[in-house]
Amino acid sequence: MSTPVVLQVAASPVSPALVLRPWRMEDIAALVEVSRDPALRQWVSSVVDNDADGARWVQAQQQGWAAGNRFGFAVLEAQPGSVREQLVGNVVLKEVASGKPAAEVGYWTAAHARGRGVASRALEALTSWAFETFQADGLERLELLHQVDNLASCRVAQKSRYDFDTILPAAPPSFPRDGHLHIRRTSA
């Protein structure tokens, strides 16, 4: 699948609407700004320090769409009184393959958007889309991994009905600490 997809998440009484769409080159400046957050840098595997890093990162997201095996979405929030949308996060569906029963999801949230349900709302939209789009190709479950000390990610997983499955041993350098594996099945 290389056709770009845009997912909409309706506003709630306490949260603005979200738009999930493939990453674009015009997102680089916002990506670099968001990536300066030390808390975010602690959990992500790819560091974006400047426009060149941002361009490589966005190109990698675009290549995933073109290959049909990795679908990264910029998560944007409508700003009251503005026609512009603000980058508030990222969600990704990865390791998708026809006939493969499992794929992985991931996410991060910008510092200015944390604590407002952005990650769980975006993850729910991604989860629904993944099952609707790939269940006929054999997708039965989505796996969510996070380091054991990333308590915020654990809360997002639980809130999004991803059941805790097991503790995974560390796999440095990309996964330096033990991790939790959460799973959501199509029947959840």
WOPE-V365105 format. One record per backbone hydrogen bond with DSSP energy under -1.0 kcal/mol. CO is the residue of the C=O (numbers start at 1). NH is the residue of the N-H. Records with the same first field share a line. If there is no record, write none. Layout:
CO: NH / NH
//
This chain:
7: 20
9: 18
15: 12
17: 78
18: 9
19: 76
20: 7
21: 74
24: 27
25: 28
27: 31
28: 32
29: 33
30: 34
31: 35
33: 36
34: 37
37: 41
38: 42
40: 43 / 44
50: 54
51: 55
52: 56
53: 57
54: 58
55: 59
56: 60
57: 61
58: 62
59: 63
60: 64
61: 65
62: 66
63: 67
64: 68 / 69 / 70
69: 96
71: 93
73: 91
74: 21
75: 88 / 89
76: 19
77: 86
79: 82
84: 79
86: 77
88: 110
89: 75
90: 108
91: 73
92: 106
93: 71
94: 104
97: 100
101: 140 / 141
103: 143
104: 94
106: 92
108: 90
110: 113
111: 114
117: 121
118: 122
119: 123
120: 124
121: 125
122: 126
123: 127
124: 128
125: 129
126: 130
127: 131
128: 132
129: 133
130: 134
131: 135
134: 139
135: 138
137: 99
140: 186
141: 103
142: 184
143: 105
144: 182
146: 180
147: 150
149: 151
150: 154
151: 155
152: 156
153: 157
154: 158
155: 159
156: 160
157: 162
158: 161
163: 183
166: 181
168: 179
171: 175
175: 171
178: 148
179: 168
180: 146
181: 165 / 166
182: 144
183: 163
184: 142
185: 188
//
